Amino acid sequence: MDDKKSDALEPKRLLEHMHVLCKEIGPRPACSPKEAAAADCVLRTLHNLGYPDVCVQPFKSNDTMGWWTIPLGLILILSLPLFFFAGRLGKWIASVSCLVAAENIRGITRVRRPFFQRLVARGRSQNVYLTIAPRGAVRGRVTLLAHLDSNKQRFTLPPSNPALMKPLLTLQIVYAALMGLVMGGASSARRRNPFLMGFYAVSGGMLLSSLAAQLNDERQPFIEGASDNASGVSVLLGIAEALRTHPLEHTEVTLLFTGCEEPGCTGMEAYLRQQRPPRDTWFVDVDNVGSGGVCYVLKHGVSYLSTYLPDAGLVEIASRAAHKNAHLGVSGREMLTVDEVATVNNFGYRGLLLTSYNQQGYLNNWHRVSDRLEIMNPATWSRAAQFTWAMLQEVDL
């Protein structure tokens, strides 16, 4: 890599972008003026680099994940009095409601929007994207993506011990489905079984506890989001600068900066629904590359019932890039994560996540107020940028 390209991907240059996002703008809630300011910052930066044809795509979205999880929790809680006091029809409605809620909770863990999405999508957000043509004829297409918004501090995503997250979410899904099945089986019973009464009492306690945890998360402050995901945005801006003077030979590159990733990847969904990129497009998501080791993800998921995989072809490309650039120390790992690759998969496209991990093998400071620029590691996001560039070169062979 020559000096002009390497300068664009060096820690000092990337830090300039990070500082603007983290310190001059600060926390960037979805659908907020701060998120819009981050989009404007990206737009200005790309224009200053000499890209005149940058597109802004507006869309509507919910502004926090709570608009998905809390209504489903309420449905489950309200199913109990409905079962007991609304007659036989009420019992059947309660049973079906629990089954629907269970499937929607499982869907959320794969970033599938719930059935009431249109009712809660009241905020306005935007994606920013730019397509950079190669020198010659187009033989391949890659979209690099990073989200602009930052989340609230969330003690449920993940819990203090991240190892508990998959079992806990799996239990919630299974228990909600079990409630529906038990209610359906008991809907024709004339007598109240003491065992079932105990089951319903335990269910009520568990549901109220879960709802209280969700409500507590919604009361938390928004985080600076240095790793999640000012780091990814900065990497893409560095790639944009490198591609300005060194476009690829035969690979078209789209840089996509999405809004509203944290409430459920609604910006990514809006892009795929409205722009309909060609089916041969590869998507590489750069997210949470602020500190620790850098990896490409071999298996994703936050419950045992909603795991998903990257594209095998992209994994092979990443593996070759890692082998050729062993000094970057990048490898493939399974990660506890839910991200925009899930949305890419949901729409039948091919995706891969590039992220980082701590000594325990989890995302560093994930959804915690400690996710601040001061504790990030410049070497990490520089390695992530250089590895992203190496993957682009590998695609372009």
N, C-alpha and C positions, 0 to 999 in steps of 0.2 A: 504494500500500500504506500503510495507516495505521500509527500508532506501535506499537500492540500487536502487529500481525503482524511489522513490521519488527524489533522488538526480539528476537523469537524467532529470527530468521534473521541477526542481526548477529554479527560475529566474536566479540565478547566472550562472548555467551551460548553460542555453539557451542563456544568454547574450554573452558567449564566441563565439558561432556560429554567433550571430548577429553582433558582432564587426568585425569579419573577413569579412563577406559579405558586411557590410556597410562602414567600415573604411579602411580595408586593400585592398579590391577590389574596392568598391565604386559603382557608377551607373553602371548598367549592361544592356546596350542596346541589343536588340535581334540581333542575328547573329554576335555579336562583340567578340573580344578577352576577354573582361571583362565577358561576359556571359559564355564563354568557361572556364574562370578562376573559376567562381562560380561552374560550373559542375565538374572541377578538384578538387575543395575544397571538394565538397560532396563526390566524389569518394575516395579521400584520407581519409576523416573522417570515411567513412564506412569500408574501409580497416583496419584502425587503431582500429576500434571496433571489428575486427575479422571476417568480412564478405568478403571472397575472391571472391565470385561469383557475383560481381556487373556488370551490363550490361550497355553499352553506345550505344545508337541508334542515328546515324546521320540522318539528313533529311534536305530538302531545304525549304526555306520560304521567304516571304517578310519580311523586317526588321522593318517596322512601319505600323500602321493602315492607314497612308496617302496613301499607295499604293492601298488601297481598296476604300477609300472615295473620293479622288481627281479625279481619272478617271471617277467615276460616276457623280461627279459634272460637269466635262467637257462635258460629254455626254449630260447632260441636257442643258447646256449653248449652245452647238453647235447645238442642235435641233432647236433653234429659227431661226438662219439664214438659216438653211437647209429647214425649213418650208416655209420661205418667198421667197427664191431665187432658189430653186432646182426643181420647177415644181411639178406636181401632185405626181409623184413617190417619190420625196423628202419629200412631206408632209406626205405621208404614212410612210416613213422611220423614219421621225421625231417623229410621233405619237408612233410607235412601240418602238423606242429608249427610249422615256420617260417612257413607261409602263415597259420595261425591267429594266430601272434604278430604278424605284420605287420599283419593287419586289426585286431587289438586295440590295437596301438600307434596306428594311425590313429584308431581310435575314441576313445582317451584324449585325443587332441588336439582332439576334438570333445566331450569330457566325456561319453563313453559308457562305462559301467562295464564292466570285463573280465568274462570268463565265470566267473572264480573269486571274484567279489565277495562272495558269501555266506560264503566261507571266511575272508575277511580282515576282515569287518565285525564286529569284536569290541568296539569302543569304544562308549560311550554319549554322546549329545549331545542337543541340543534346539534347536528353533526357537521364537521368540516372535513372536506376531502379534496384530494388533488391527484390527478393521474399524470405520470411522467413517462413519456414515450421513450422507447429505446432508439439507438442509432439506426438500426436496420429494421427489417420486417419483424412483426410481432409473432413470436413462436410460443410464448408463455406469458402468464399473468400471475402476479403476486400482489396481494393486498396486505400491507402491514397496518395493524390497528392498535390503538391505545386509547383509553378512556380519559375524559377531561375531568369528571366529577370525583369528589371524595365522599366517603361515607360518614355516618355517625360512629362513635365508639359503640361497639356491640359486644355484650358479654355472652350472647348466645351463638354468635358467629365470628370466631369460635369461642367455646367455653375456656376457662382458665387452663384446663388440661385439654389440649386439642385432641388427644387420643380418644376422648369420650364423645367427640362430636358425631362420628358415624353411628355408634351404638345408640345414642340418644335420639337422633333424627330418625333412624330406622324404627326404634321403639314407638315414636310418635305416629309414624305412618301405619305400622302394624296395629297399634292399639286403636286408632281411629277406625280402621277397617273392621277390627274385631268388634268394636261397639256396634257398628252397623249390622254385622252378621248376627250378633247376639240379640239385638233389638228386633231384627227380622224374624228370628226363630221364636222369640217370646211374644210376638205381636198377637198371637191367637190364644195365648195362655190365659185362663180365667183366674188363676191364683198367682199370687206374688211369691216367687221362690226366694227364700232367705239368702241363698247363694247369689242369686242375681241382684238382689237388693244391695248386697255388699259390693258386688262388682260395679254397680252404678255409683255407689258412694265413693269408691276409690277412683272411678273415672272422673267424677266431678272434681275431686281434690286435685288430681293430676292436671286436668284441663285448666282449672283456675290458677294453679301454680305456673303452668306454661304461659297462660295469657298475661299474668303479672310480670313474667320475665320479658315478654315481648313489649309490654307497655313501658317497662323500665328502660329497655333499649331505646325506645322512641324519645325518652327524656334526656338522653345523653347528648353531649356536645358533638358537633361536627369536627372531624380531625383535619389536620393540615394536609395529610395525604402525600407525603414526600415520596415514599416508596409506592404507595397505592393512590394515584398512579402518575404523579408528576415525573417519576423516573421514566416510565414508558413514553410519555409525551416528549420528553427531552431526547430520548433515543431516536424517535421518529424525526424530530426536527434536525438532529445531527445527520441522519440518513438523507434527509431532504437536501441539506447543504452539500453533502458528498456527491449526491446524484446530479446536482446542478452542473457541475463541471465534468462529471464522470458517469454519464448515463450508461445503462447496461447495453449490451449488443443487440439482444433479441427478446428481452423480457420487459414487459410493461409493468411498472410499479405504481400501485395506488396507495397513497398514505391516507388513512382514515382515522380521524380523531372523533370518537363517539361521545355523545352526551348520555347521561342516565344509564350508565352501566350498573351502578350500585343498587338502584331500585328494581333491577331485573333485566338488565341488558336490553332495554327497550329501544335505545338508540341503534344498536346493532340490528335489531329486528326491523326497525323502520327503514334502515338502509337497504337491507336485503329485500324487503317487500316492495319498496318504491323504485330502487335503482336496478334491481334484477341483474346483477353482474353475470358475466358468462359462466357457464357451469364448469369450465376448466380452470377457474381461478383458484389459486391456493391462498389461504388466509393464515397469517402468522400474527398471533396476539402477543404483544410485549407488555407485561403487567407485573408490578411488584418486583422490580429489579434494582432496589435501592441498597441492599446490603446482603452480605453472606455469599454463598456459592451460587453460581448461575447454572441453570439446567433447562432442558426441554422436557415437557411432561409426557410420560408414557401412559399414565392412567389418572383420570380425574374423578372427583366425586366427594360429596359430603354425607352420603348415606350408602348403605350396602345395596339399596334398591334403585340407585340412580347413578351408577358409575357410567362413564363414557370415555371413549378412546380417541386419540388423535388419528390423523390420516397416516396410513402406513408408508405412503410415498414420501410424505414430509418428514417422517421419522428417519427414513433412510437418508434423505438429504441432510438432515441435522447431524446424523451419525457421521456421514462423510466429512461434513464441515468441522465437526469436533475432532475427528482423527487428523485432518490436515492442519488444524490450528490447536494442537495439544497444549500449547503454552497458555491458552485461555482457560483451561481447566473446566470445560463445559461437558456435562454428561446427561444422560436420560434418567429420570426418576419418576416414581409414582408420587403424587402430591395430593394433599387434602385441600382441594380448591374447587370453586365453582366460578365460571368465567365465561367470556364471550365465545370461546370455542364450542360450548354447549349449544349456543344459538346457531352458530355456523353449522354444526352437525344436525340440529333440528330442521334446518332448511335444505339439507342434502348436499352441503358444500364440504370442502376438505380443509381442516384446520389443525393448527399446532400452537401450543402455548410456550412462550419463553418466560421464565420467572426465576426467582431466587429462593434460597432456603437457609435456615439457621442450623446450628449444631444438632438440634433435635430432629431436623428434617422437615420442619414446618415453615410457613411464611413468617417472616420477621414482622413483629408489631402489627399483625393483621387486624384491622379495625380497632386500633387502640390509639389513644391520644399521644402515645409515645412515638407515633409515626411522624417524626419531625426531621427537617433537613439536617439539624445539628448532629444527629446520630447516624446519618447515612454514610455509606462508604463509596467515595468517588470511583474507586477501582472497580466496584461491582457494576455500576451502570456503564462504565467505559467498556468493560469486557462484554456486557450484553450488547452494546452498540456494535462492537467489532465482530461479535459472533453473528449478529443479524446481517451485517455486511457480508460476512463470509458465506452465509446461507444464500444470499442473493447471488453471489458469484457462482455458487454451486448450481443453483437453478439455471443460470445463464449459460452453462457449459454446452 
